[in-house]
């Protein structure tokens, strides 16, 4: 199979540091992966091409990069499936991390963030006489997160980190969940209150925009965003209600329970906090603009037909969950 | 063609111009829509943060109603569509569906697992046919450069959205733009996040996303942006002036709801499509259009 691998190259050590695209046309096996093609280029065509790789079996997490604009492991991506128009495959370094050379990026910030969530068990209760006994179920649940191979694909495509490098990001937050969901971590009940308090702060769980990029990018099915959502619920359950995010979630839920649909007019002030004068004033010009353009949601929010059934479902599901 | 119409909250709330525009073009297309008066909000991913089972049950209720009517569901919002697709994906599991159905029984409903909710964009491509749509275009948007903006939930996760079985979904918006006679302005932000979900949580980041995408499209020569998601529209249009101020530059990129762009190409006047309700002025865009009935 003949392919063209279009590589985004950059060498910050030379004078002209601007990234540029370089095309390599080569013959590869029909069942070759994108990594096979890149290795062939490096071995046979251009020894100056830099990339990281090791296991070639999606275990080591070294070869995460952007393939056709989206992060993934080069060793897990079949070249035949990635062919674009003209049999071209575009390969770029992972995003949201500085490029060292070509496809090699600097992971320092990635590891700093993982360290920031204190990735080790912190039991607070008295130590048990023997070993900690935990249910099979809880460990099986955790295996979904411990499957993370720290490849950085989620961080590469995170839309929040793109505009705000201070955000903890999907990898570190998924790692945090590995501990908040561990029954050995935190107090006697397994509630990691101190941890959740930190995660509840700015740049933590509430800053995720739920864009699903990390869920799509993760090669191991860790679904970092879903873990972040689970931690939001853990934080609210642990008593951390005083954030715009928590208020937003609770106001949203209340609106659907009361009327069946979303009462947007009430949602914004409730999210900001009804006594948050400064926050409310900040929205006044936008609200006024909406009003003058006839964009204001209806003042009288109508209930849907059969609202009693929606309310009953809320009650019944809530009871089951308890 | 008949559909159970699920308009979603925002098309009648924060973006009241969307609902009438969608109804208008469906009428012209000859698509018969029956509004699902008793359906609840999908939960928009927010309710699911708190309780996924609850969110899935509410969506299963909507699916069961459509099954009872024996009609496929039409959505006009990327977020509604994505949340429904994700719920439906989980509800493929018969055991889970049985659990969810226990909450629906009291209302006499049961979800059998046959719903296949579709965004109007997908319906036009997969059920209606773009060639048939093309026949109704009386004012092709020649010379207009449109940047697509999908909304996260219409492009991810690809397994729940069944991209493998429906490869046209990958570039559905670009296909539509071309049929309308406009030129596609391809840009890297088209499948990224508009920032709306964190607007009240981290406004700075939310506006930075608006600024980034609208600026990029504008700088590539776009005359307007087109989106199938009213939540994206809220942020990209209503908050664009604020985003421009934060970015310290002019942007001024009109954002069209997908049905509005189709309506313009069908020759409907801007006033009927609610374009005057936009925050970013759409008049410069409208002056670019050829008058209805002019030779083309």
Contacts between the chains, C-beta under 8 A, distances in Angstrom:
chain1	res1	chain2	res2	distance
A	69	B	188	6.6
A	159	B	192	5.4
A	159	B	193	4.1
A	159	B	195	7.8
A	159	B	209	6.7
A	160	B	193	8.0
A	160	B	198	7.5
A	160	B	205	6.0
A	162	B	192	8.0
A	162	B	212	7.7
A	163	B	195	8.0
A	163	B	205	5.3
A	163	B	208	3.9
A	163	B	209	5.8
A	163	B	212	6.6
A	164	B	202	7.5
A	164	B	204	7.6
A	164	B	205	4.9
A	164	B	208	7.1
A	167	B	205	7.7
A	202	B	202	7.4
A	206	B	198	7.7
A	206	B	201	5.1
A	206	B	202	7.6
A	207	B	198	6.4
A	207	B	201	6.7
A	207	B	202	5.2
A	207	B	205	6.7
A	208	B	198	7.6
A	209	B	193	5.0
A	209	B	195	6.1
A	209	B	197	5.0
A	209	B	198	4.8
A	209	B	205	7.6
A	209	B	206	7.6
A	209	B	209	7.6
A	210	B	45	5.3
A	210	B	152	7.5
A	210	B	197	5.0
A	211	B	152	4.4
A	211	B	156	7.4
A	211	B	192	7.2
A	211	B	193	3.7
A	211	B	197	8.0
A	212	B	82	7.9
A	212	B	152	5.4
A	212	B	153	7.1
A	212	B	156	3.9
A	212	B	157	5.8
A	213	B	152	7.6
A	213	B	156	6.7
A	213	B	192	7.8
A	213	B	193	7.5
A	215	B	156	6.7
A	215	B	157	5.2
A	216	B	156	4.5
A	216	B	157	5.2
A	216	B	158	6.6
A	229	B	48	6.8
A	229	B	49	4.4
A	232	B	49	5.0
A	232	B	50	7.9
A	233	B	49	6.1
A	233	B	50	5.6
A	233	B	51	7.5
A	236	B	50	7.3
A	243	B	201	7.6
A	244	B	200	5.1
A	244	B	201	4.8
A	245	B	201	4.8
A	248	B	46	7.0
A	248	B	200	5.9
A	248	B	201	6.8
A	249	B	46	5.8
A	249	B	49	5.4
A	249	B	50	5.7
A	250	B	50	7.8
A	252	B	44	7.4
A	252	B	46	4.4
A	252	B	47	6.3
A	253	B	46	7.6
A	253	B	47	5.7
A	253	B	50	5.6
A	255	B	41	8.0
A	256	B	40	6.2
A	256	B	41	4.9
A	256	B	43	6.8
A	256	B	47	6.1
A	256	B	58	7.5
A	260	B	39	7.9
A	260	B	40	4.3
A	260	B	41	6.8
A	261	B	9	4.6
A	261	B	40	6.6
A	261	B	41	4.8
A	262	B	9	3.9
A	262	B	10	7.5
A	262	B	13	6.6
A	262	B	41	5.3
A	262	B	44	7.4
A	263	B	13	8.0
A	264	B	9	7.0
A	264	B	10	7.2
A	264	B	13	4.4
A	264	B	14	5.0
A	265	B	13	7.9
A	268	B	200	6.2
A	271	B	200	4.2
A	271	B	201	7.8
A	272	B	200	5.9
A	282	B	203	7.7
A	286	B	238	6.4
A	286	B	239	7.0
A	286	B	242	7.1
A	289	B	238	7.2
A	289	B	279	5.9
A	290	B	14	7.6
A	290	B	238	6.6
A	290	B	279	7.8
A	293	B	276	7.4
A	293	B	277	5.0
A	293	B	278	7.0
A	293	B	279	6.1
A	294	B	16	7.1
A	294	B	276	7.7
A	294	B	277	5.0
A	295	B	14	6.9
A	295	B	15	7.2
A	295	B	16	6.4
A	295	B	17	7.4
A	295	B	238	7.2
A	295	B	277	5.3
A	295	B	279	7.6
A	297	B	12	7.9
A	297	B	13	3.9
A	297	B	14	5.8
A	297	B	16	7.4
A	298	B	12	7.5
A	298	B	13	7.4
A	304	B	37	6.7
A	304	B	38	5.7
A	304	B	39	6.9
A	304	B	40	6.1
A	305	B	37	4.9
A	305	B	38	3.9
A	306	B	38	4.5
A	306	B	107	6.9
A	309	B	61	7.4
A	309	B	106	7.2
A	309	B	107	4.6
A	310	B	40	5.0
A	310	B	58	6.8
A	310	B	61	7.8
A	312	B	106	6.7
A	313	B	54	7.1
A	313	B	57	5.4
A	313	B	58	6.5
A	313	B	61	7.1
A	313	B	103	5.1
A	313	B	104	7.9
A	314	B	54	6.6
A	316	B	103	5.5
A	317	B	51	6.5
A	317	B	53	5.6
A	317	B	54	4.4
A	317	B	57	5.9
A	317	B	103	6.3
A	318	B	51	7.5
A	318	B	54	7.5
A	320	B	53	7.4
A	321	B	51	6.4
A	321	B	53	6.8
